[in-house]
Amino acid sequence: MELHSIDICIIIGYLVAVVVMGWLLSKRASKNLDAYFLGGKSLPWYVIGTSHGASGFDITGTMWFVAMLFTYGVKAAFIPWIWPLFDRVFRQVYLGPWIRRSNVLTGAEWMRTRFGTGTAGNLSHISVVIYALVATIGFLGYAFQGIGKFAEVFFPWDLAWGPFSSTDMYAIVILLITTAYLLLGGWYSVVLTDLLQFGLLTVASVFIAAVAMDKVYPETLSKVVPEGWNKLMLSWRLNLDWTGLIDQLNAKIENDGFSLFGILIMMMLLKGLLVSMAGPTPGYGMQHVLSTRNPREAALENWWMSIVQLVPRFLMITGIAVLGLVYFSPQVNEMLDAGQKFDFERILPLVIRDFMPVGLVGVLLAGLLAAFMSTFDSTVNAGAAYVVNDIYKRYIKPDAPAKKYVYFSYACSVLLVIIAIVVGMQIKSIHGITTWIAFALYGGYVAPNILKWHWWRFNGYGYFAGMIAGVVAAIIPLLVVPDLNKMYILPFSLLVSAIASVVVCLRTPPESDEVLGSFYTTVRPWGFWRPVYERLIRDNPELRQNTDFPRDAFNVVTGIIWQLNLMVIPICLVIRKHDTLLLSVIVLVITSVIMKFTWYDKLPAADSPARTGS
């Protein structure tokens, strides 16, 4: 594709602008680690929420979900549960305030709040650092894979050099630009770029949806999709037959392992509930929560994040998928007839290439580059925070000057980018790395992190054993059986991690009364904490037990339904599925009104601690 000079100027202008912004913010960001990694905890909830939502609006994930909607139709609204997408509902309802009360810099440092600073606390701390670095490298490789595929469609130059393909080189160049402004501005650069990206992508998303609705009528769409493609209702089997339309999609459904769709979604839901109860993994999601000003704003930023991320993103995704179905199905079949393989993850850049006018192409490409950058810079920033704060500062140079920590952060960020390039070049498929992260790696995280919140007897030794066993159980099957469906690793890593957690915990002493008492009075969790509560009320009879579990559970269920409709409404609007659209709007309004009274009105005031901790 030959970009118009106007589009090229817009893209170059954006890239120059973000580097200049990083330079302007460098003095403010380099004061200390708190400023560099959390923005000094000074930004309001709606800014953090917009940044958080924009960080999830990434190119790689968008390319992957366009392929999912293209293949599975409206039922694909359930597929984001693979992450699980509704983990932010748990943070919105109660986990966000619980996390924010710790007032720490990273998820690993949070371990001190729960397990203290002794041997058990140090082991739990180390296990989180290891998990965070493995997850960070996985996410960075995932981002590398997507940006290379995306850029190669638009830019005409063959950059292949030595062992690096042209796709690799495009990804490397964009990574270097992203790293430049990230090093300069830290968390301030992350947030500011996210806000710019959100504006660009919202404009582009609305335009793409409008183009799709103008060019594709329901009757036209029905001719290129199988029966049931536009229906939301789940059944045990997928029952989508692409024979005679795009035959290769039948093979894709089998390879994805999604034929038993209803069973798979139930598995995703169960896994998602467990993962969400465990809290955010140690990455940029945790950093966004910790960077809010107080526990109330930690809850609000997660509520706002769902709206910011889902509505514009699914307008874009649906518009691109619909245009791809109508206008690229003949091209796909021609390639298949010629014995060639079509990469469905390239639908997004192909639609932009063929349907966007001059000027908007530049805006959209700048926005999608910003989408990549916002995910990438957030991940690098979070990964570097764990290396600097939780390894270098804690174990090597605990009394170094603040500036030295910031300079070491620069070095760690560069090292993570180099590792991301190496790992990204080894990844063959976006779907493969997506399912490995979502099922295998997350599965090993679940057991120890649920237990740390809800069971007083759980200790740092058990946490360390569960986390390390979970990471090993997620990696070993890939080495032994490389072609194994990643979803099958979930029960294995979950079981191994749970057994290791409980066995080691019960064979080692519990945490001290001081550590448990401090955690309970600071975080105020609900769960199996009665022995700790009964000890505490002897000295503090006015201490109230957290009895909010029934209300929190109700709000989580209501919130998941509310969030699902944030995805269904834009999809049905673009494809003009009016009956499902009307029903979804009604459900969204009802759930919003309910949560106004059961969640929002119960949030603690910004300047006072929660009475019950939720």
Buried (B, 14 or more C-beta within 10 A) or exposed (E): BEBEEEBBEBBEEBBEBBBEBBBBBBEBBBBBBBBBBBBBBEBEBBBBBBBBBBBBBBBBBBBBBBBBBBBBBBBBBBBBBBBBBBBBBBBBBBBBBBBBBBEBBBBBBBBBBBBBEEEBBBBBBBBBBBBBBBBBBBBBBBBBBBBBBBBBBBBEEEBEEEEBBBBBBBBBBBBEBBBBBBBBBBBBBBBBBBBBBBBBBBBBBBBBBEBBBEBBEEEEBEEBBBEBBBBBEBEEEBBBBBEEBBBBBBEBBEEBBBBBBBEBBBBBBEBBBBBBBBBBBBBBBBBBBBBBBBBBBBBBBBBBBBBBBBBBBBBBBBBBBBBBBBBBBEEBBEBBEEEEEBEBBBBBBBBBBEBBEEEBBBBBBBBBBBBBBBBBBBBBBBBBBBBBBBBBBBEEEEEEEBEEBBEBBBBBBBBBBEBBBEBBBEBEEBBBBBBBBBBBBBBBBBBBBBBBBBBBBBBBBBBBBBBBBBBBBBBBBBEEEEEEEBBEBBEBBBBBBBBBBBBBBEEBEBBBEEBBBBBBBBBBBBEEBEEBBEEBEEEEEEEEBBEBBEBBEBBBBBBBBBBBBBBBBBBBBBBBBEEBBEBBBEBBEBBEEBBEEBBBEBBBEEEEBBEBBB
